[in-house]
């Protein structure tokens, strides 16, 4: 539940802020008649995100055991790659995101409402499609659907509420600190998804070391237990973890966190 809540909160707030920036710019420039075009693009993006989630769930349910292992492992690796790219992208682009979106809106306005809808669609779809993929793989990792679903709903509700309050200037949130903290949390969750994908490929026989365990405590802790589910969904802990999983999990976590938390290099202009 906690992991899906964090995913939905972080990605949902990013999408809410993007929509808020677009709407605020249209209102500020006295073009309220074009708000419908923005909401159309946003609605289509949300529909596409839900459709992707449904497609992933339906496809995995219809596959053979080996096909499901390949599908689950591959989507896990894709999700880790996308999330890793997105947290670094947001860290780099946060300071210029508003100006970048304003520029895209101005360019779209010259081409008409359809182009404006497309600009809103692509701005939101990037977050929505990534969230669908990451949430799906996290559901597979946790294997606890009711709690994960509740976390997803609560996270989305919280993100929309925060986004609205920020838009209305009802609250002030240190977005830089918020995205840094949630970025670290997402990287930790992504490490767990990576470990799950490695396990699936080991079961396929495509990666070695399936039966070479760093630990195996399944005799006294069930993977479906409260502790097993909580640890599995947050830090990627498994009751029987292979050495390959552990080494690659630790390598990813150590390397990515070090790069992510590294202070930005200040450019000095020499005259």
PENORRA-V81256 format. One record per backbone hydrogen bond with DSSP energy under -1.0 kcal/mol. CO is the residue of the C=O (numbers start at 1). NH is the residue of the N-H. E is the energy in kcal/mol with one decimal. If there is no record, write none. Layout:
CO_NH_E + CO_NH_E
//
This chain:
1_5_-2.2 + 2_6_-2.4 + 3_7_-2.3 + 4_8_-2.7 + 5_9_-2.7 + 6_10_-2.6 + 7_11_-2.5 + 8_12_-2.1 + 9_13_-2.0 + 10_14_-1.9 + 11_15_-2.2 + 12_16_-2.6 + 13_17_-2.8 + 14_18_-2.1 + 15_19_-2.5 + 16_20_-2.6 + 17_21_-2.4 + 18_22_-2.2 + 19_23_-2.8 + 20_24_-2.8 + 21_25_-2.0 + 22_26_-2.0 + 23_27_-2.5 + 24_28_-2.7 + 25_29_-2.0 + 26_31_-2.6 + 27_30_-1.6 + 31_34_-2.5 + 32_35_-1.7 + 34_38_-1.4 + 35_39_-2.5 + 36_40_-1.9 + 37_41_-2.0 + 38_42_-2.5 + 39_43_-2.4 + 40_44_-2.3 + 41_45_-2.0 + 42_46_-2.4 + 43_47_-2.5 + 44_48_-2.5 + 45_49_-1.9 + 46_50_-2.4 + 47_51_-2.3 + 48_52_-2.1 + 49_53_-2.0 + 50_54_-2.5 + 51_55_-2.6 + 52_56_-2.6 + 53_57_-2.1 + 54_58_-2.7 + 55_59_-2.7 + 56_60_-2.2 + 57_61_-1.5 + 58_62_-1.2 + 64_68_-3.0 + 65_69_-2.0 + 66_70_-2.3 + 67_71_-2.6 + 68_72_-3.0 + 69_73_-2.4 + 70_74_-2.6 + 71_75_-2.5 + 72_76_-1.6 + 73_77_-2.0 + 74_78_-2.4 + 75_79_-2.6 + 76_80_-2.4 + 77_81_-2.3 + 78_82_-2.6 + 79_83_-2.7 + 80_84_-2.4 + 81_85_-2.2 + 82_86_-2.6 + 83_87_-2.4 + 84_88_-1.5 + 85_89_-2.4 + 86_90_-2.8 + 87_91_-1.7 + 88_92_-2.0 + 89_93_-3.0 + 90_94_-1.8 + 93_96_-1.1 + 93_97_-1.1 + 96_100_-2.4 + 97_101_-2.6 + 98_102_-2.3 + 99_103_-2.2 + 100_104_-1.9 + 101_105_-2.3 + 102_106_-2.3 + 103_107_-2.2 + 104_108_-2.2 + 105_109_-2.3 + 108_111_-1.3 + 112_116_-1.5 + 113_117_-2.7 + 114_118_-2.2 + 115_119_-2.2 + 116_120_-2.3 + 117_121_-2.6 + 118_122_-2.6 + 119_123_-1.8 + 120_124_-1.9 + 121_125_-3.4 + 122_126_-1.3 + 124_128_-2.6 + 125_129_-3.0 + 126_130_-1.2 + 127_131_-2.4 + 128_132_-2.4 + 129_133_-2.1 + 130_134_-2.6 + 131_135_-3.1 + 132_136_-2.2 + 133_137_-2.1 + 134_138_-2.1 + 135_139_-2.6 + 136_140_-1.8 + 137_141_-1.9 + 138_142_-2.8 + 139_143_-2.7 + 144_148_-2.1 + 145_149_-2.8 + 146_150_-2.2 + 147_151_-2.3 + 148_152_-2.2 + 149_153_-2.5 + 150_154_-2.6 + 151_155_-2.4 + 152_156_-2.3 + 153_157_-2.5 + 154_158_-2.5 + 155_159_-2.3 + 156_160_-2.4 + 157_161_-2.2 + 158_162_-2.7 + 159_163_-2.6 + 160_164_-2.3 + 161_165_-2.5 + 162_166_-2.5 + 163_167_-2.1 + 164_168_-2.3 + 165_170_-2.8 + 173_175_-1.7 + 174_178_-2.6 + 175_179_-3.0 + 176_180_-1.7 + 177_181_-2.6 + 178_182_-2.7 + 179_183_-1.7 + 180_184_-2.0 + 181_185_-2.0 + 182_186_-2.5 + 183_187_-2.0 + 184_188_-2.0 + 185_189_-2.2 + 186_190_-2.9 + 187_191_-1.9 + 188_192_-1.4 + 189_193_-2.0 + 190_194_-2.5 + 191_195_-2.1 + 192_196_-2.0 + 193_197_-2.4 + 194_198_-2.3 + 195_199_-2.1 + 196_200_-2.1 + 197_201_-2.0 + 198_202_-2.1 + 199_203_-2.1 + 200_204_-1.3 + 201_206_-2.4 + 209_212_-1.0 + 211_213_-1.0 + 212_243_-2.4 + 215_241_-1.2 + 217_220_-1.5 + 217_221_-1.7 + 222_225_-1.3 + 225_229_-2.9 + 226_230_-2.5 + 227_231_-2.6 + 228_232_-2.2 + 229_233_-2.3 + 230_234_-1.3 + 231_235_-1.9 + 231_237_-1.6 + 239_217_-3.0 + 241_214_-3.0 + 241_215_-1.3 + 242_246_-2.4 + 243_247_-2.8 + 244_248_-2.3 + 245_249_-2.6 + 246_250_-2.6 + 247_251_-2.3 + 248_252_-2.6 + 249_253_-2.5 + 250_254_-2.7 + 251_255_-2.4 + 252_256_-2.7 + 253_257_-2.0 + 254_258_-1.6 + 255_259_-2.1 + 256_260_-2.8 + 257_261_-2.5
//
